Amino acid sequence: MAAIHSAQAEALPRTGSGSDVLGGDPAWRESMIGTLVGRAHRIVRHAASGGMGHVFIVEHTELGAYAAVKLATPGSEIARETLAHEVKLLSRVQHPHIVQVIDYGQTACGHDFMLMEYVSGVELHAFIESSGPMPLERALPILRQVSSAIDHLHAHGIVHSDIKPANVLFDPCAHDFAKLIDFGVAFFEHTSGRERSACGTPAYMAPEQTPGNPCERSVDVYGLAALGFELVTGKLIGAYASRHTALQEALDLMPSLERRRGLSGFHTVLERALDDRPQARFQDARAFVNALEDSQQRFARVRPPRA
């Protein structure tokens, strides 16, 4: 992680919403500024909030380098358990495209915390909202990075189960570098069926992610395909009645015949990755991205030269 010093504090991204969540009203968030986290990090400002916790930017008291800390939502035992679970999962893996945990413990006032590396950039979801869809040529390297993170998790028996643009930090100023974050609903494959079911965000969830139905690693391939669809089209796959309708409409909306032809291979690959049957999808995330790249290369070979 590159060190970020106090002179750059105002340049740190402000990704969080100001909405109140359980125990996270503005007065409480303000009261946390200056709190010591761990042995040598002090909270500088609030960055983001969710139902299970709050993320703050912290500064090392001696080195001046920045990191991020997630505090479990005050007064919520479920939030504390979720944070502990997330730490347990993340402590098992080290990968350039997965956010790294630095420390875990309690503040002096009793708040459970997870200290993480600071990652520059914005949520991929926010980038899509502000800049719109991107060409497949730009999306592919991002999908490659996320697929590498997913396959690394799977090699360690971990399923993320909530792959979506909001859970990918993306830095357009650093060659589109991407990191996978938020492991609050991830699980070990050997855990019970109850812990492995109905976890995720509905618009990106595979059909088998229903209450009482144990999920497998193929849900992450589905989620990556849904993420890819949104990157290239700017639309949610889950907003359509069927994947076929979504993919066909995406092609119809493309502004030129050449672009439609270029995305026809994308259409075919996504249909497989988004198949209702888990066993019909690609075996892993890498195979999915490889197929996307192969389809683009075939298109490039047959595309007639420009006049």
N, C-alpha and C positions, 0 to 999 in steps of 0.2 A: 504494500500500500504506500503510495506516495504521501509524504508528510504535507499537511496543509497548515499554515501558520496563522497567527492571530491577525496579521495584516490582511489576510484573505477571508476573514470570517464573514463579511457581508456578501461575498461572492458565493457562499455555499447555497445550494438550491433550497428553496422552501416548498416542499412538496405536499405538506399536510393541509388538511382542511381545517377550518375553524369550528366545525360542528362539535357540539358537546357529546360525549359518550359517557358511559357509566363511570363516575369518579373522576372524569377528565375535564371538568369545567375550566374556563380560562383562568380563574383565580388559582386553582390548584396547579395548573401548568406553570403559571407565573411563579408560584411559590417554590417550584422545583429548581429554578435558575440559581446557580451557585452551589447546588448540592454536590457533595463529593461522592463519586461512584468508584468503587474499588479502592485501590491504594493511591492512585495519582491522576484521576480524571475528574474534571469538574464540569457540570452541565452549563452550557452556554445559552442554548435556546431550544424551543420546541420545534420539531420538524414535521411530525405526522401523528395521526391518531387512528385507532381502529377499535373494534369491540373488545379485543383481548389485551390491548396494550397501547403504549404511547412511545414514540421514538423521539429522542432528543439528540442534538449534537453536543459532544463533550470535547474538552480540550485537556491535553496532558499538562499538568501543572508545572512540570520542569522542561519538557521538550517543546511545548507549544503545538504539537501535532494533534490533529483532530481524529476522532472516531465517532461511532454512533452507538447509542445505547437504547435498548428497548426495556421499558418498565412495564411489568404486569399491571393491569387495571386494578387500582386500589379497591380492596374489599371483595374481590372476586376470587374464590378458590379455584374455579375453573380456569381463570386466566393464569393463575400461578402454576397450575398443573400443565397447562398448554405451553407456557414458557419453558418449564423444566423439560418437557418432552421435546421441544424444538432444540434446546441446547444439547440434549442427549443425541439427537439425530445428527446435528451439524458437527458435533465433536468427532464423529466417525469419519468425516470426509474432508479432504483438502483438494481443491480444484480451482483453477484460475477463473472459472465462470460460475462459481458458487460463493456466496458471501461467507466470510470466515468469522468464527467466534474467537474472541480474545480472552474473555473472562466471564464468570458467572458468580452471582452471590446476592447479598442484600446490602442496601444502603444503611446508613446509621439510623434512619427513621423507619427501617423495616420493609422497604420496597424491594421486591425481587427484581433483579436486572440481568440482562444479557448484553455484554459489551462486544461490539462487532467492529470490523474494519470499516472505515469510511469509504464509500463508493461514490465517486462523482457522477453527475449526469441526472437524468430524469427517468420516471417510469415510462416504459415504452408506450403504455396506454395514453399518457399525457402528450407524448410526442405525436402519436397518430392523430389525436384530437386537434392539436394545434397545426400540424403540417400536412395532414391528410395521408392517404395511402402512398406507398412507395413502390418503385419498380421492383419486379421480382429479382433483378440482378443485384439490387441493394439488399433486399430481404434475405436472400439466400445465406450470405455470411453470418447474419444475425441468427438465423435458424440453425446454422451449423454450430455456432457457439452454444446455444441453448441445448441442442441435441447432445453435444458433448457432455454437458453438465448432467442431463437426464440419464444418459448411459452410465456415467460414473456413479450416480446414485444407485441405479439398478444393480451395478456390479457389487455394491455393498448392501444389497437387499433392502433398499429404501425406495419407496414410491412417493413422489411429491404430491400427486393427486389434485393439484390446483394450478396447473400450468395456464397462464394467461398473461396478457401484456402488462397488467398492473403489477405482476410479480417478477418482472424483468427490469432491472435498472440498465439504462442505455445511455452512452455518452457519444453524441455525434461529433464532439470535438476531439475524440480519442479513437479515430478510425472505427466508429460505431461499436466500440467495445461493450459487451453485455455481461450481466451477472444475474443469476437466478437467486431470488430472495423468498422470504416468508414460507417457513416450513411448519406453520402452525397446525396444518391438517395432514402433514406427511405421516407415513407409517412404515414400520418394518414389515416385510412380507410374511414373516412368521407369526405375526400377532393374530389375535382372534378375529373372527368374522365381523363382530360388532364394531371393532375399532377400524375396520377396513371398508366400511360401507358408507355411502351417501355423504362423502366429504368432497368439498370443492365449491365452485361457483357455477350455478345452473347453466349459464350461457355457454360454458366451456366443458361441461361435464359429459362424459360418455353415457350412452343409454343405460349401461349396466350399473351406473352409480346411483343406486336406489337403496332405501332403507332395508337393512337385513341381507343385502346381497354383497358378499365379499368381492372386493375389486382386486385386479391384478395390475401389473406394470403397464399393460396395454392402454390403460386410461391416460397415461402420460403421452403416449404416441397420439392418441385422439386429441388431447389438449394442445399439443404442439401443432397439429394440423389446423385446429381452430385458430390458434395464434397466427399461423402463416396466412390463413384466409383473411384475417382481419388486417394484417400488415399490408397485403397486396390490394385489398378491396376497400378497406376502411369500414367494413360491415361485420356485424356479429353473426356467426354461423347459427347460433342458437336462436336467433330471431326469426328464422324461416321454418316453414312447416316440415321441410325435409332437406337433407343435404343436397339432393339432386336439384331441387328448385333453387337453392342458394347458389350452387355452382353455375347453373345455366344462366341465372340472372346476372351473375358477376361477369360472365363472358359477354352477354348482350350489352352490358353497360360500357364495355371497353371502347375507347374512342376511335379505334382504327381497326381495319381488317387484319393488318400485320400484327397488332397487339393481341387480337383475339386468337390468331393462329399460334402466337407464341405462348399463350396461356392455355391452349387446348391440352397440352401435356400436363400442365399444372392441374387442370380439371381432373384428368384421369388419375393422377397420383393421389390427389386429395380424396377422391371417391373411395379409394382403397383405405387410406389412413383414417377416414371417418366412417368406415363400415360399422353397421350396428353389431356385427359379430366380432368380438375381440380377437378370435383366432384367425380372422380374415385380414387383419391389419398387418402392417409391417412388423417384423420381429423385434426391431428396436428403433430408436429415434434416428440413429445414424443411417439405417437403411432407407428410412423415409426421405431424409435430406439428400442422400445419394440419388434416389429415384428422381427427385425434383431437378437436381443438377443434370442428370442424364437427359431428362426431357428437354431442358434448355439447350444442351449441347446438340441434340438431334435437330432442334429447330434452327440453331445457328448454321448447321451444315447444309440444310435444305433451303434456307432463305435466299432468295435471289439477290444479286448485288444491286445496290442503288444506281440509278441512271446518272 
